Amino acid sequence: VQLQASGGGLVQAGGSLRLSCAASGRTVSTANMAWFRQAPGKEREFVAACTWNGAVTRYADSVKGRFAISRDNAKNTVYLQMNSLKPEDTAVYYCAATDEGGRYAYWGQGTLVTVFS
């Protein structure tokens, strides 16, 4: 499975961005998908996840109510809608997919989000 993240950019605080993660190689329609992020000088942290059908979602407390994860299995793509962005959301965002064992074994290359005040 190859994951390609896109949609990052430079945005003013309070603005919005939508990240996309397109999978190729094989379908990820049965995989749980997630977004993680890594800010400069910090460890990678969990942001959001959804089950294979998008029915169950989970968010980090820091983004709850502002970010929304969704997926379109027909397009083999997962999205992260980010609203009310804050400077502390600045990071490289990575998408990930689980393997048959439920581990996040597949990772995209990351897309940079920079929020300025």
C-alpha positions as protocol buffer text, in pm:
chain_id: "A"
residue {
  index: 1
  type: VAL
  ca { x: 0 y: 0 z: 0 }
}
residue {
  index: 2
  type: GLN
  ca { x: 128 y: 344 z: -92 }
}
residue {
  index: 3
  type: LEU
  ca { x: -24 y: 651 z: 71 }
}
residue {
  index: 4
  type: GLN
  ca { x: 4 y: 998 z: -79 }
}
residue {
  index: 5
  type: ALA
  ca { x: -90 y: 1290 z: 144 }
}
residue {
  index: 6
  type: SER
  ca { x: -168 y: 1632 z: 0 }
}
residue {
  index: 7
  type: GLY
  ca { x: -346 y: 1955 z: 80 }
}
residue {
  index: 8
  type: GLY
  ca { x: -106 y: 2115 z: 324 }
}
residue {
  index: 9
  type: GLY
  ca { x: -10 y: 2477 z: 299 }
}
residue {
  index: 10
  type: LEU
  ca { x: 18 y: 2813 z: 467 }
}
residue {
  index: 11
  type: VAL
  ca { x: -296 y: 2946 z: 635 }
}
residue {
  index: 12
  type: GLN
  ca { x: -383 y: 3223 z: 876 }
}
residue {
  index: 13
  type: ALA
  ca { x: -508 y: 3134 z: 1223 }
}
residue {
  index: 14
  type: GLY
  ca { x: -881 y: 3075 z: 1216 }
}
residue {
  index: 15
  type: GLY
  ca { x: -870 y: 2945 z: 862 }
}
residue {
  index: 16
  type: SER
  ca { x: -936 y: 2600 z: 720 }
}
residue {
  index: 17
  type: LEU
  ca { x: -758 y: 2335 z: 517 }
}
residue {
  index: 18
  type: ARG
  ca { x: -859 y: 1994 z: 391 }
}
residue {
  index: 19
  type: LEU
  ca { x: -596 y: 1724 z: 371 }
}
residue {
  index: 20
  type: SER
  ca { x: -633 y: 1423 z: 146 }
}
residue {
  index: 21
  type: CYS
  ca { x: -463 y: 1088 z: 155 }
}
residue {
  index: 22
  type: ALA
  ca { x: -493 y: 871 z: -153 }
}
residue {
  index: 23
  type: ALA
  ca { x: -406 y: 504 z: -133 }
}
residue {
  index: 24
  type: SER
  ca { x: -272 y: 295 z: -416 }
}
residue {
  index: 25
  type: GLY
  ca { x: -131 y: -50 z: -456 }
}
residue {
  index: 26
  type: ARG
  ca { x: -429 y: -216 z: -300 }
}
residue {
  index: 27
  type: THR
  ca { x: -756 y: -114 z: -152 }
}
residue {
  index: 28
  type: VAL
  ca { x: -766 y: 22 z: 201 }
}
residue {
  index: 29
  type: SER
  ca { x: -1143 y: -17 z: 223 }
}
residue {
  index: 30
  type: THR
  ca { x: -1103 y: -268 z: 506 }
}
residue {
  index: 31
  type: ALA
  ca { x: -832 y: -77 z: 691 }
}
residue {
  index: 32
  type: ASN
  ca { x: -866 y: 169 z: 972 }
}
residue {
  index: 33
  type: MET
  ca { x: -718 y: 501 z: 871 }
}
residue {
  index: 34
  type: ALA
  ca { x: -565 y: 776 z: 1077 }
}
residue {
  index: 35
  type: TRP
  ca { x: -386 y: 1107 z: 1072 }
}
residue {
  index: 36
  type: PHE
  ca { x: -85 y: 1184 z: 1286 }
}
residue {
  index: 37
  type: ARG
  ca { x: 128 y: 1497 z: 1303 }
}
residue {
  index: 38
  type: GLN
  ca { x: 475 y: 1596 z: 1406 }
}
residue {
  index: 39
  type: ALA
  ca { x: 562 y: 1951 z: 1501 }
}
residue {
  index: 40
  type: PRO
  ca { x: 922 y: 2077 z: 1488 }
}
residue {
  index: 41
  type: GLY
  ca { x: 1119 y: 1940 z: 1780 }
}
residue {
  index: 42
  type: LYS
  ca { x: 832 y: 1723 z: 1902 }
}
residue {
  index: 43
  type: GLU
  ca { x: 735 y: 1360 z: 1873 }
}
residue {
  index: 44
  type: ARG
  ca { x: 473 y: 1237 z: 1633 }
}
residue {
  index: 45
  type: GLU
  ca { x: 126 y: 1246 z: 1786 }
}
residue {
  index: 46
  type: PHE
  ca { x: -212 y: 1104 z: 1706 }
}
residue {
  index: 47
  type: VAL
  ca { x: -469 y: 1342 z: 1554 }
}
residue {
  index: 48
  type: ALA
  ca { x: -770 y: 1145 z: 1429 }
}
residue {
  index: 49
  type: ALA
  ca { x: -877 y: 799 z: 1317 }
}
residue {
  index: 50
  type: CYS
  ca { x: -1172 y: 625 z: 1163 }
}
residue {
  index: 51
  type: THR
  ca { x: -1277 y: 265 z: 1114 }
}
residue {
  index: 52
  type: TRP
  ca { x: -1293 y: 97 z: 776 }
}
residue {
  index: 53
  type: ASN
  ca { x: -1644 y: 226 z: 706 }
}
residue {
  index: 54
  type: GLY
  ca { x: -1603 y: 563 z: 876 }
}
residue {
  index: 55
  type: ALA
  ca { x: -1871 y: 475 z: 1128 }
}
residue {
  index: 56
  type: VAL
  ca { x: -1649 y: 522 z: 1430 }
}
residue {
  index: 57
  type: THR
  ca { x: -1411 y: 814 z: 1467 }
}
residue {
  index: 58
  type: ARG
  ca { x: -1171 y: 920 z: 1737 }
}
residue {
  index: 59
  type: TYR
  ca { x: -989 y: 1248 z: 1791 }
}
residue {
  index: 60
  type: ALA
  ca { x: -714 y: 1392 z: 2002 }
}
residue {
  index: 61
  type: ASP
  ca { x: -851 y: 1630 z: 2262 }
}
residue {
  index: 62
  type: SER
  ca { x: -654 y: 1915 z: 2108 }
}
residue {
  index: 63
  type: VAL
  ca { x: -846 y: 1894 z: 1778 }
}
residue {
  index: 64
  type: LYS
  ca { x: -1187 y: 1772 z: 1893 }
}
residue {
  index: 65
  type: GLY
  ca { x: -1463 y: 1993 z: 1757 }
}
residue {
  index: 66
  type: ARG
  ca { x: -1233 y: 2154 z: 1501 }
}
residue {
  index: 67
  type: PHE
  ca { x: -1112 y: 1865 z: 1284 }
}
residue {
  index: 68
  type: ALA
  ca { x: -1316 y: 1599 z: 1107 }
}
residue {
  index: 69
  type: ILE
  ca { x: -1191 y: 1278 z: 951 }
}
residue {
  index: 70
  type: SER
  ca { x: -1382 y: 1111 z: 671 }
}
residue {
  index: 71
  type: ARG
  ca { x: -1321 y: 863 z: 395 }
}
residue {
  index: 72
  type: ASP
  ca { x: -1442 y: 768 z: 51 }
}
residue {
  index: 73
  type: ASN
  ca { x: -1368 y: 400 z: -4 }
}
residue {
  index: 74
  type: ALA
  ca { x: -1476 y: 422 z: -368 }
}
residue {
  index: 75
  type: LYS
  ca { x: -1186 y: 665 z: -418 }
}
residue {
  index: 76
  type: ASN
  ca { x: -954 y: 489 z: -175 }
}
residue {
  index: 77
  type: THR
  ca { x: -907 y: 823 z: -3 }
}
residue {
  index: 78
  type: VAL
  ca { x: -928 y: 959 z: 350 }
}
residue {
  index: 79
  type: TYR
  ca { x: -968 y: 1325 z: 435 }
}
residue {
  index: 80
  type: LEU
  ca { x: -899 y: 1553 z: 728 }
}
residue {
  index: 81
  type: GLN
  ca { x: -1105 y: 1871 z: 736 }
}
residue {
  index: 82
  type: MET
  ca { x: -931 y: 2120 z: 964 }
}
residue {
  index: 83
  type: ASN
  ca { x: -1122 y: 2427 z: 1078 }
}
residue {
  index: 84
  type: SER
  ca { x: -1042 y: 2706 z: 1323 }
}
residue {
  index: 85
  type: LEU
  ca { x: -673 y: 2638 z: 1279 }
}
residue {
  index: 86
  type: LYS
  ca { x: -431 y: 2757 z: 1544 }
}
residue {
  index: 87
  type: PRO
  ca { x: -55 y: 2823 z: 1525 }
}
residue {
  index: 88
  type: GLU
  ca { x: -3 y: 2517 z: 1746 }
}
residue {
  index: 89
  type: ASP
  ca { x: -153 y: 2303 z: 1469 }
}
residue {
  index: 90
  type: THR
  ca { x: 159 y: 2373 z: 1263 }
}
residue {
  index: 91
  type: ALA
  ca { x: 317 y: 2036 z: 1182 }
}
residue {
  index: 92
  type: VAL
  ca { x: 383 y: 1779 z: 917 }
}
residue {
  index: 93
  type: TYR
  ca { x: 69 y: 1569 z: 888 }
}
residue {
  index: 94
  type: TYR
  ca { x: 93 y: 1200 z: 805 }
}
residue {
  index: 95
  type: CYS
  ca { x: -177 y: 957 z: 708 }
}
residue {
  index: 96
  type: ALA
  ca { x: -158 y: 593 z: 805 }
}
residue {
  index: 97
  type: ALA
  ca { x: -344 y: 271 z: 737 }
}
residue {
  index: 98
  type: THR
  ca { x: -363 y: -48 z: 936 }
}
residue {
  index: 99
  type: ASP
  ca { x: -256 y: -387 z: 816 }
}
residue {
  index: 100
  type: GLU
  ca { x: -438 y: -717 z: 871 }
}
residue {
  index: 101
  type: GLY
  ca { x: -304 y: -721 z: 1227 }
}
residue {
  index: 102
  type: GLY
  ca { x: -452 y: -382 z: 1308 }
}
residue {
  index: 103
  type: ARG
  ca { x: -120 y: -203 z: 1327 }
}
residue {
  index: 104
  type: TYR
  ca { x: -53 y: 126 z: 1150 }
}
residue {
  index: 105
  type: ALA
  ca { x: 192 y: -33 z: 910 }
}
residue {
  index: 106
  type: TYR
  ca { x: 151 y: 194 z: 609 }
}
residue {
  index: 107
  type: TRP
  ca { x: 246 y: 561 z: 615 }
}
residue {
  index: 108
  type: GLY
  ca { x: 232 y: 849 z: 372 }
}
residue {
  index: 109
  type: GLN
  ca { x: 517 y: 1091 z: 320 }
}
residue {
  index: 110
  type: GLY
  ca { x: 358 y: 1379 z: 507 }
}
residue {
  index: 111
  type: THR
  ca { x: 224 y: 1717 z: 411 }
}
residue {
  index: 112
  type: LEU
  ca { x: 325 y: 2040 z: 585 }
}
residue {
  index: 113
  type: VAL
  ca { x: 65 y: 2263 z: 747 }
}
residue {
  index: 114
  type: THR
  ca { x: 180 y: 2604 z: 867 }
}
residue {
  index: 115
  type: VAL
  ca { x: -58 y: 2826 z: 1060 }
}
residue {
  index: 116
  type: PHE
  ca { x: 45 y: 3187 z: 1121 }
}
residue {
  index: 117
  type: SER
  ca { x: -114 y: 3441 z: 1351 }
}
